[in-house]
Amino acid sequence: MQFKSVLGQEHLKNHLTQSVDNGRIPHAQLFVGPEGSGTLPMAIAYAQYILCGNKGSENQGGNDNCNLKFKNFSHPDLHFAFPVATTDKIKSHPISSNFLEDWRQLLKEQPYGNLFDWYRMLGVDNKQGQIGVDEALNIVKALSLKSYEGGYKIMLIWMAERMNTSAANKLLKLIEEPPAKTVFILIAEDEGQIINTIRSRCQVLHFPPLAEAVITEALKKNYQLDEITATKIARQSNGNYNKACDLVYHDSEDLQFEEWFVFWIRSAFKAKGNKAAIHDLISWSEQVAKTGRETQKQFLLFCIDFFRQALLMNYNASQLVFMEPKTKNFKLENFAPYVHEGNILDISQELQDAIYHIERNGNSKIILTDLSIRLTRLLHKKAS
């Protein structure tokens, strides 16, 4: 993947190419950015630039054979590590090398994809993937070997915040003092979840969300959309190109999430003194609890965004509102007055607590039922 294939982020492209051209390649870097901002494509393009001796964003003057290997993401000196879990085929001690075929398929089809897309491809969205100690041992082994082509070796660790403590401690010394011409590129969405001893040894690059104009142009070029449609989808994507692509195909999980959210909110409003509505909330909790844990977490993050959008609309910050609910007879402007300074912090905290407990394998049905009852009380709370 070449730099010219990466959307936007020109200042970061310039920084990375200049560091290579000047012979100043940090041995450990951490790319931090929200979903759909291009951290993974940028890391692969950067690795290709280093390994193939390319020059400029057009990759001119590099090694053609090397660039050809990158088309299939199969360069022998580029190593990948990413969150994995046991499957029907790999029943114990899963490591990234067991799933390279699926990983390359994801990179070809959805280079801006998120962790949820990856788990869904593997069929493990009911499990919590991680980068464990088996992976760390495999990384140590891979980097102890000489490079295949005699140059750099690059280890790209995607979703590094999913690295557990045992794996992080195992890699600590290697990241601090790697073998000659060995480069670590860690990629994360949540920098705060990476242990400090790892983070302090990396040069950190922060990726902003993509500009609306950048996404608009990419949609017009890649999907042959007209200006109006592309602009509308780019606005709804809120700087997330992965979400924009999903919206083009009407394949966004947000459509299902919105349906759940609207039913949930309506039932919560009715539930005060209404036994039938309480039964609806319990049935809703059972329905959502049957989905995978990653789906549940994604839905709750969607809810946090939805409440934030309602709050912005309530306080007349409409220029920051990008959500356009598609559910019949549900208007964001009618819902917005019920989200205010008197309840938004409590609502946000309850949702984050639910995510925390689901991550730790709590009973989803109990967690979601409890959350629903608490939400009923908070939505009826008056603004101060």
WOPE-V833945 format. One record per backbone hydrogen bond with DSSP energy under -1.0 kcal/mol. CO is the residue of the C=O (numbers start at 1). NH is the residue of the N-H. If there is no record, write none. Layout:
co=CO nh=NH
co=CO nh=NH
This chain:
co=2 nh=5
co=3 nh=6
co=9 nh=13
co=10 nh=14
co=11 nh=15
co=12 nh=16
co=13 nh=17
co=14 nh=18
co=15 nh=19
co=16 nh=20
co=17 nh=21
co=18 nh=22
co=19 nh=24
co=20 nh=23
co=27 nh=184
co=28 nh=203
co=29 nh=186
co=30 nh=205
co=31 nh=188
co=32 nh=207
co=34 nh=37
co=36 nh=241
co=38 nh=42
co=39 nh=43
co=40 nh=44
co=41 nh=45
co=42 nh=46
co=43 nh=47
co=44 nh=48
co=45 nh=49
co=46 nh=50
co=47 nh=51
co=48 nh=52
co=49 nh=54
co=52 nh=63
co=55 nh=60
co=56 nh=59
co=57 nh=4
co=60 nh=55
co=63 nh=67
co=64 nh=68
co=65 nh=69
co=66 nh=70
co=69 nh=74
co=75 nh=78
co=77 nh=154
co=79 nh=156
co=81 nh=158
co=84 nh=130
co=90 nh=87
co=95 nh=98
co=96 nh=99
co=99 nh=103
co=100 nh=104
co=101 nh=105
co=102 nh=106
co=103 nh=107
co=104 nh=108
co=105 nh=109
co=106 nh=110
co=110 nh=113
co=114 nh=118
co=115 nh=119
co=116 nh=120
co=117 nh=121
co=118 nh=122
co=119 nh=123
co=119 nh=124
co=124 nh=127
co=125 nh=294
co=130 nh=84
co=131 nh=164
co=132 nh=136
co=133 nh=137
co=134 nh=138
co=135 nh=139
co=136 nh=140
co=137 nh=141
co=138 nh=142
co=139 nh=143
co=153 nh=183
co=154 nh=79
co=155 nh=185
co=156 nh=81
co=157 nh=187
co=159 nh=162
co=160 nh=163
co=162 nh=131
co=164 nh=168
co=165 nh=169
co=166 nh=170
co=167 nh=171
co=168 nh=172
co=171 nh=175
co=172 nh=176
co=173 nh=177
co=181 nh=153
co=183 nh=155
co=184 nh=29
co=185 nh=157
co=186 nh=31
co=187 nh=160
co=188 nh=33
co=190 nh=193
co=191 nh=194
co=195 nh=198
co=195 nh=199
co=196 nh=200
co=198 nh=201
co=199 nh=202
co=203 nh=30
co=205 nh=32
co=211 nh=215
co=212 nh=216
co=213 nh=217
co=214 nh=218
co=215 nh=219
co=216 nh=220
co=217 nh=221
co=218 nh=222
co=219 nh=223
co=226 nh=230
co=227 nh=231
co=228 nh=232
co=229 nh=233
co=230 nh=234
co=231 nh=235
co=232 nh=236
co=233 nh=237
co=239 nh=210
co=240 nh=244
co=241 nh=245
co=242 nh=246
co=243 nh=247
co=244 nh=248
co=245 nh=249
co=246 nh=251
co=252 nh=255
co=253 nh=257
co=254 nh=258
co=255 nh=259
co=256 nh=260
co=257 nh=261
co=258 nh=262
co=259 nh=263
co=260 nh=264
co=261 nh=265
co=262 nh=266
co=263 nh=267
co=264 nh=268
co=265 nh=269
co=266 nh=270
co=267 nh=271
co=271 nh=274
co=274 nh=278
co=275 nh=279
co=276 nh=280
co=277 nh=281
co=278 nh=282
co=279 nh=283
co=280 nh=284
co=281 nh=285
co=282 nh=286
co=283 nh=287
co=284 nh=288
co=285 nh=289
co=288 nh=291
co=292 nh=296
co=293 nh=297
co=294 nh=298
co=295 nh=299
co=296 nh=300
co=297 nh=301
co=298 nh=302
co=299 nh=303
co=300 nh=304
co=301 nh=305
co=302 nh=306
co=303 nh=307
co=304 nh=308
co=305 nh=309
co=306 nh=310
co=307 nh=311
co=308 nh=312
co=309 nh=313
co=310 nh=314
co=311 nh=315
co=312 nh=317
co=313 nh=316
co=317 nh=320
co=318 nh=321
co=327 nh=330
co=331 nh=335
co=332 nh=336
co=335 nh=338
co=336 nh=339
co=340 nh=343
co=340 nh=344
co=343 nh=347
co=344 nh=348
co=345 nh=349
co=346 nh=350
co=347 nh=351
co=348 nh=352
co=349 nh=353
co=350 nh=354
co=351 nh=355
co=352 nh=356
co=353 nh=357
co=354 nh=358
co=355 nh=359
co=356 nh=360
co=357 nh=362
co=358 nh=361
co=363 nh=367
co=364 nh=368
co=365 nh=369
co=366 nh=370
co=367 nh=371
co=368 nh=372
co=369 nh=373
co=370 nh=374
co=371 nh=375
co=372 nh=376
co=373 nh=377
co=374 nh=378
co=375 nh=379
co=378 nh=381
